[in-house]
Amino acid sequence: MTWANTEFRNLDLGDKRLKNRAIKLIENLAKSPKSSIPESCQGWAETQATYRFYANENVTWDKVLQGHADNVEERIRLSDSAVILCLQDTTELDFNGKQTEDLGRLSYDAQRGMYLHPTLCVTPDRIPLGVTDAWMWARGKSKENDQQQDTIKESCRWIEGYERVAEMAERCPEQKLVYVADREGDILNLMIRSMELNYPADWLVRAKHNRKVASDEKLWDLVDKQPITSRINFIKPRKKGEKSRKVQQVSMANRIEPFSAINIEPLFQRKITYSALISVDSFPLPT
């Protein structure tokens, strides 16, 4: 039995032939991820079969993902790691110049493609366990087009992403699941939602907003007063107008209560307390 047969043994597409085709296709694409479909299939008959598979209405990306996600949860439950990091971030799928329908704008109106926002589970030792959830969407043809339509806010992906991790945490009670998000995830509604669910999963979000805290100070000022917790030395790559150089980055942390200063205390039985970790600007290493 191949790795794909094992990984997707629970895949349900409503037809055993579709399942077998999916597993074969996954194996072919995994051998050469950057190759086109004809190159990966290595033959016109296989290529035609692949396009028929994609065109089948019973085949959807979420069904295929679920076949994998079930095994990811099993690996989490069997893991020796007491902590599982659930990493979320967004990437662009650039199909500019391709003859594909229903694509939307990306960073620029001239670009065409879609967005992918997955949840990748890893251990603190950096062992990947797999993808358990994803958001995929396409914007309108222009910003003006999006503003005219009543669509779901893109920021909802961070909140729904936490909700899916929270659900998984209930099914994996022996492990501590930690939702990890970048600066876009620094959303007040995410903090509120985690409180409403009674924190089934912890969350670690890179701070974007200089919020007021319970001591009536600002977040950056408060954390900047704390002792240095770590130092990281690395080579900063060169960029336009700046040479490559050795730098040192330092981190400080403090546990704070962010809600008392923004007048939402009456909505909750208790305050939320979380850790804020920031890195100061890089500077040249001393010689």
Secondary structure, DSSP 8 states (H G I E B T S, - for coil): --HHHHHTTT---SSHHHHHHHHHHHHHHHH-TTS-HHHHHTSHHHHHHHHHHHH-TT--HHHHHHHHHHHHHHHHHH-S-SEEEEEE--EEEE-TTS--TT-EE-SSTT-EEEEEEEEEEE-TT--EEEEEEEEEE---SSHHHHHHS----TTHHHHHHHHHHHHHHHH-TTSEEEEEE-GGG--HHHHHHHHHTT-SSEEEE---S--B-TTSSBHHHHHHTS-EEEEEEEEE--BTTB--EEEEEEEEEEEE--STTTT-GGGSSS---EEEEEE---EE---
